[in-house]
Amino acid sequence: MSTRRDFLMTSAGLIGAAAPMLARSQALPCPPPQMSAGGTGSTATACTPSTMPAYISSMAPFQVRALAGSYAPSNGTSTLRSIMPSMWAGNDQIMSPWSGGAKSTVGTKMYVHGGGHSDSSNNGLYSFDFAGTSGPTGWAVENQGQTGVTSDIAVGSSGAPISVHTYDGMVDMGSALYRFGGSSYPSGGFTVQMLRYDKAASRWTRLPNWGSPPQFAGMAMGNQAAGKILLMDRFVSYVTYSFYRVASNSWSQMRSVGAQWVGDGASAFNPATNTGLVVGADNGYGARAFSISIDWNGETITQTTRSLGSLGSGCALIWDPTRGVYWCFGSNSNNGTLYEINPTTFAVTPHSLTGDAPLTPETPYWGTFGRWAFMDSWRAIGSVASRTSPAFVIRLP
């Protein structure tokens, strides 16, 4: 694995926790549906009013709670490693090497998936369910994967995929997860493999290649209402993008933007305005962030450079429709601050995390990417920073 800046362990001003809120469950409605002018219908998926678990309702805004001890999972699992299949013993480095998950904004599960390059051939898919009352449900193996996989499966075929650094290239579209490209095991070359994981069937299926060049490593942004996923390539062509059409299993024309995408970027989408945000490391020309105007029908985008300062690379970037802001945390250089980003002015407000902060990631560490679950009706983000440490929640205002 190439040398990059380690995840910094800064924790100034984070000692202690804010006063807890009343420890009780709270009935909360689902967020109102948001219309997508460039798509069809509402972006909201099936949702029913939910009851906020007591282990979350007892937290104060910007407090971090490690899900251990009194808040340990009810299924008896403690860490990702505690449920790792024995066939992956000594071969479970699927977090630290530019790997993430599916950026889940529906339901209560966080999906974890990664590996790749010379780090790990572990192609299993794992989840953490934050549903519960006094504590979450916990870890589970969704698909244990298959050992010895060193090549891509054929287009249209099903089977175990080669493991990859996922970067920001996974999305959760409700009934299925999608994984696009990445740096593959064991060579580190960027793969052409685009995949759908059907949750109910626990099955990976190879999708068509996305264009020329067919390799991809970068960022993916899903719109469930439009039934499309926007891909932005950072490491192969640096400037290309295309839309994957879920229903027809096909791709739009590959096009280019004017500026090279940011390094190790993360992306998020605001369906109310059909705009998105991309943040990451300097793109080599002084840009660390772009806003994006998206025409989901015309399958084109407009890229605009934004000045957000240095938020690090590999962060978890989340659109919050209730508060109307983006959240950014867990980059390669930040484990103690939750950044709030205004989508209109692009002003950045840092919030020091309290409670069980700073987070304790693996070393070296290249970021969180999509390894999170956003639970809007519970006003919480769930994530994990290490194979050997408990998952955690961040309470939102």
ZIZI-V785534 format. One record per pair of residues at least 4 apart in sequence whose ideal C-beta (glycine too) atoms are under 8 Angstrom apart, sorted by sequence separation. I is the first residue (numbers start at 1). J is the second residue. If there is no record, write none. Layout:
I;J  I;J
This chain:
11;15  36;40  39;43  52;56  53;57  54;58  55;59  59;63  67;71  68;72  73;77  78;82  80;84  84;88  88;92  93;97  95;99  115;119  116;120  132;136  145;149  153;157  166;170  173;177  184;188  198;202  210;214  223;227  233;237  234;238  236;240  245;249  257;261  261;265  270;274  282;286  283;287  295;299  311;315  320;324  330;334  342;346  353;357  361;365  368;372  375;379  385;389  36;41  52;57  66;71  67;72  73;78  77;82  84;89  94;99  104;109  115;120  131;136  132;137  153;158  172;177  173;178  183;188  184;189  197;202  198;203  209;214  223;228  233;238  245;250  270;275  282;287  283;288  295;300  320;325  329;334  330;335  334;339  341;346  342;347  352;357  353;358  375;380  384;389  35;41  36;42  59;65  65;71  67;73  72;78  77;83  104;110  114;120  115;121  130;136  131;137  153;159  171;177  183;189  184;190  197;203  210;216  222;228  223;229  233;239  244;250  245;251  269;275  270;276  282;288  295;301  320;326  341;347  342;348  353;359  375;381  384;390  35;42  36;43  104;111  115;122  129;136  130;137  153;160  170;177  171;178  183;190  184;191  197;204  198;205  222;229  223;230  233;240  244;251  245;252  269;276  270;277  281;288  294;301  319;326  320;327  341;348  342;349  374;381  375;382  384;391  385;392  34;42  35;43  84;92  114;122  115;123  128;136  129;137  153;161  170;178  182;190  183;191  196;204  197;205  221;229  222;230  232;240  233;241  243;251  244;252  268;276  280;288  293;301  318;326  329;337  340;348  341;349  373;381  383;391  384;392  33;42  34;43  56;65  101;110  102;111  129;138  152;161  170;179  181;190  182;191  184;193  195;204  196;205  220;229  221;230  232;241  242;251  243;252  267;276  268;277  279;288  280;289  292;301  293;302  317;326  318;327  329;338  339;348  340;349  372;381  373;382  382;391  383;392  33;43  34;44  55;65  68;78  101;111  128;138  152;162  169;179  170;180  181;191  195;205  220;230  231;241  242;252  267;277  279;289  292;302  317;327  318;328  328;338  329;339  339;349  340;350  372;382  373;383  382;392  383;393  33;44  81;92  101;112  102;113  113;124  128;139  129;140  149;160  151;162  169;180  181;192  182;193  195;206  196;207  220;231  221;232  230;241  231;242  242;253  267;278  278;289  292;303  293;304  316;327  317;328  327;338  328;339  339;350  340;351  372;383  382;393  383;394  32;44  55;67  80;92  100;112  101;113  113;125  127;139  128;140  149;161  150;162  169;181  181;193  194;206  195;207  219;231  220;232  230;242  231;243  242;254  266;278  277;289  278;290  291;303  292;304  316;328  327;339  338;350  339;351  371;383  381;393  382;394  31;44  100;113  101;114  112;125  113;126  126;139  127;140  146;159  149;162  166;179  169;182  181;194  193;206  194;207  218;231  219;232  230;243  231;244  241;254  242;255  265;278  266;279  277;290  278;291  290;303  291;304  315;328  316;329  327;340  328;341  337;350  338;351  371;384  380;393  381;394  30;44  99;113  100;114  111;125  112;126  126;140  146;160  149;163  180;194  194;208  218;232  229;243  240;254  241;255  265;279  266;280  277;291  278;292  290;304  315;329  316;330  326;340  327;341  337;351  380;394  80;95  99;114  111;126  112;127  126;141  127;142  145;160  164;179  167;182  179;194  180;195  194;209  216;231  218;233  219;234  228;243  229;244  240;255  241;256  265;280  276;291  277;292  290;305  291;306  315;330  325;340  326;341  337;352  338;353  368;383  380;395  381;396  31;47  55;71  98;114  99;115  111;127  112;128  125;141  126;142  166;182  167;183  178;194  179;195  194;210  217;233  218;234  228;244  240;256  241;257  262;278  264;280  265;281  275;291  276;292  289;305  290;306  314;330  315;331  325;341  336;352  337;353  379;395  380;396  30;47  95;112  97;114  99;116  110;127  124;141  125;142  164;181  165;182  178;195  192;209  216;233  217;234  218;235  228;245  229;246  239;256  240;257  261;278  262;279  263;280  264;281  275;292  289;306  311;328  314;331  323;340  325;342  326;343  336;353  368;385  379;396  30;48  94;112  97;115  98;116  109;127  110;128  124;142  125;143  145;163  161;179  164;182  165;183  178;196  179;197  217;235  218;236  227;245  228;246  239;257  262;280  263;281  275;293  276;294  287;305  289;307  313;331  314;332  325;343  379;397  30;49  94;113  95;114  97;116  109;128  124;143  164;183  177;196  178;197  217;236  227;246  237;256  239;258  261;280  262;281  263;282  274;293  275;294  289;308  312;331  313;332  315;334  324;343  29;49  30;50  94;114  97;117  109;129  110;130  124;144  125;145  164;184  176;196  177;197  216;236  227;247  239;259  262;282  263;283  274;294  288;308  311;331  312;332  313;333  365;385  28;49  94;115  108;129  109;130  124;145  163;184  164;185  176;197  210;231  215;236  239;260  262;283  263;284  274;295  288;309  312;333  336;357  27;49  28;50  93;115  97;119  108;130  123;145  162;184  163;185  176;198  177;199  192;214  194;216  238;260  239;261  261;283  274;296  288;310  289;311  312;334  335;357  336;358  27;50  28;51  96;119  97;120  108;131  122;145  123;146  162;185  175;198  176;199  192;215  213;236  238;261  260;283  288;311  310;333  311;334  335;358  336;359  362;385  27;51  28;52  175;199  191;215  192;216  213;237  259;283  260;284  329;353  335;359  361;385  362;386  26;51  27;52  94;119  175;200  190;215  191;216  232;257  260;285  262;287  269;294  335;360  360;385  361;386  362;387  25;51  26;52  93;119  94;120  121;147  123;149  189;215  190;216  234;260  259;285  262;288  335;361  359;385  360;386  25;52  93;120  121;148  164;191  190;217  234;261  260;287  262;289  25;53  92;120  94;122  121;149  233;261  234;262  259;287  262;290  311;339  25;54  91;120  93;122  108;137  121;150  162;191  164;193  178;207  211;240  232;261  234;263  261;290  277;306  279;308  330;359  360;389  24;54  91;121  92;122  94;124  180;210  234;264  23;54  26;57  91;122  111;142  162;193  211;242  234;265  259;290  281;312  330;361  25;57  80;112  152;184  161;193  210;242  279;311  281;313  24;57  232;265  280;313  308;341  332;365  359;392  23;57  24;58  88;122  161;195  181;215  182;216  183;217  210;244  280;314  332;366  22;57  23;58  150;185  181;216  182;217  232;267  280;315  332;367  21;57  22;58  88;124  149;185  150;186  180;216  181;217  279;315  331;367  356;392  21;58  123;160  181;218  207;244  311;348  330;367  331;368  20;58  21;59  123;161  180;218  279;317  308;346  330;368  20;59  21;60  85;124  123;162  152;191  230;269  278;317  307;346  309;348  329;368  20;60  84;124  123;163  152;192  153;193  180;220  211;251  277;317  306;346  308;348  19;60  121;162  122;163  152;193  208;249  210;251  330;371  353;394  18;60  84;126  121;163  178;220  207;249  208;250  211;253  212;254  219;261  277;319  330;372  17;60  18;61  20;63  83;126  120;163  161;204  208;251  211;254  218;261  18;62  160;204  178;222  210;254  257;301  259;303  18;63  158;203  159;204  161;206  190;235  255;300  258;303  17;63  80;126  116;162  119;165  158;204  190;236  219;265  221;267  223;269  225;271  230;276  232;278  253;299  257;303  259;305  116;163  158;205  159;206  169;216  218;265  219;266  220;267  221;268  222;269  252;299  80;128  115;163  116;164  117;165  157;205  158;206  169;217  219;267  221;269  223;271  265;313  266;314  271;319  114;163  115;164  116;165  156;205  157;206  169;218  171;220  173;222  180;229  264;313  266;315  268;317  270;319  272;321  277;326  279;328  114;164  115;165  116;166  156;206  167;217  168;218  169;219  170;220  171;221  172;222  174;224  194;244  263;313  264;314  266;316  267;317  268;318  269;319  271;321  335;385  114;165  153;204  155;206  167;218  168;219  169;220  171;222  173;224  178;229  180;231  262;313  266;317  268;319  270;321  316;367  114;166  125;177  154;206  155;207  165;217  167;219  168;220  181;233  183;235  291;343  314;366  315;367  316;368  329;381  113;166  153;206  155;208  243;296  313;366  314;367  315;368  316;369  330;383  143;197  152;206  155;209  313;367  314;368  315;369  316;370  318;372  320;374  322;376  327;381  329;383  73;128  181;236  221;276  291;346  312;367  314;369  316;371  321;376  330;385  83;139  85;141  88;144  173;229  243;299  270;326  316;372  318;374  320;376  338;394  82;139  83;140  87;144  88;145  113;170  142;199  242;299  289;346  322;379  74;132  83;141  171;229  268;326  47;106  73;132  80;139  85;144  88;147  111;170  143;202  219;278  79;139  85;145  87;147  142;202  241;301  45;106  74;135  77;138  78;139  111;172  143;204  73;135  74;136  75;137  76;138  77;139  169;231  266;328  71;134  72;135  73;136  74;137  75;138  77;140  318;381  70;134  71;135  73;137  74;138  75;139  121;185  180;244  230;294  277;341  70;135  71;136  73;138  75;140  99;164  101;166  103;168  120;185  121;186  316;381  329;394  72;138  73;139  99;165  100;166  106;172  111;177  113;179  116;182  117;183  119;185  178;244  277;343  98;165  99;166  100;167  103;170  105;172  116;183  117;184  118;185  167;234  316;383  67;135  97;165  98;166  100;168  102;170  103;171  104;172  106;174  116;184  117;185  118;186  167;235  228;296  264;332  275;343  67;136  94;163  98;167  101;170  102;171  103;172  116;185  117;186  327;396  100;170  102;172  115;185  117;187  118;188  226;296  273;343  67;138  117;188  223;294  226;297  228;299  230;301  116;188  125;197  173;246  223;296  270;343  323;396  323;397  102;177  102;178  320;396  53;130  55;132  53;131  55;133  53;132  54;133  55;134  53;133  54;134  55;135  53;134  55;136  53;135  53;136  98;183  1;97  167;264  168;265  167;265  168;266  168;267  266;367  264;366  264;367  266;369  266;370  25;133  1;117  1;118  1;119  106;224  103;222  45;174  167;314  103;268  98;264  45;224  43;223  43;224  43;225  42;225  39;223  41;225  40;225  39;225  40;226  36;223  39;226  38;226  39;227  36;225  39;228  36;226  171;370  170;370  168;369  167;369  168;370  166;369  166;370  105;318  100;314  103;318  98;314  43;271  39;271  36;271  39;274  35;271  36;272  38;274  34;271  35;272  37;274  34;272  36;274  130;373  128;373  130;375  136;382  130;378  130;380  130;382  139;391  128;382  136;391  38;294  128;384  38;295  39;296  38;296  39;297  38;297  112;371  36;296  38;298  110;371  130;391  110;372  110;373  128;391  130;393  109;373  96;361  108;373  96;362  107;373  95;362  96;363  100;367  103;370  108;375  96;364  98;366  100;368  101;369  102;370  104;372  105;373  96;365  97;366  98;367  100;369  101;370  103;372  104;373  105;374  96;366  99;369  100;370  101;371  104;374  98;369  100;371  101;372  105;376  99;371  110;382  112;384  110;383  108;382  110;384  62;338  95;371  110;391  34;321  32;321  62;351  64;353  95;384  31;321  62;352  63;353  64;354  65;355  66;356  95;385  31;322  62;353  63;354  64;355  65;356  95;386  62;354  63;355  64;356  95;387  64;357  94;387  60;354  93;387  60;355  64;359  92;387  59;355  84;387  80;384  81;387  79;386  80;387  81;388  79;387  80;388  79;388  79;389  79;390  78;390  72;390  59;380  14;336  56;378  68;390  56;379  66;389  67;390  10;334  11;335  12;336  56;380  66;390  67;391  7;332  8;333  10;335  11;336  52;377  53;378  66;391  67;392  6;332  7;333  8;334  9;335  10;336  52;378  66;392  67;393  5;332  8;335  50;377  52;379  65;392  4;332  5;333  7;335  49;377  50;378  64;392  65;393  64;393  47;377  64;394  65;395  63;394  62;394  63;395  62;395  59;393  61;395  62;396  60;395  61;396  62;397  18;354  59;395  61;397  17;354  18;355  56;393  14;352  16;354  17;355  55;393  13;352  14;353  56;395  14;354  14;357  14;358  31;376  11;357  30;376  31;377  11;358  30;377  10;358  29;377  9;358  28;377  28;378  28;379  7;361  7;362  7;363  6;363  7;364  6;364  7;365  6;365  7;366  4;364  7;367  3;364  4;366  1;364
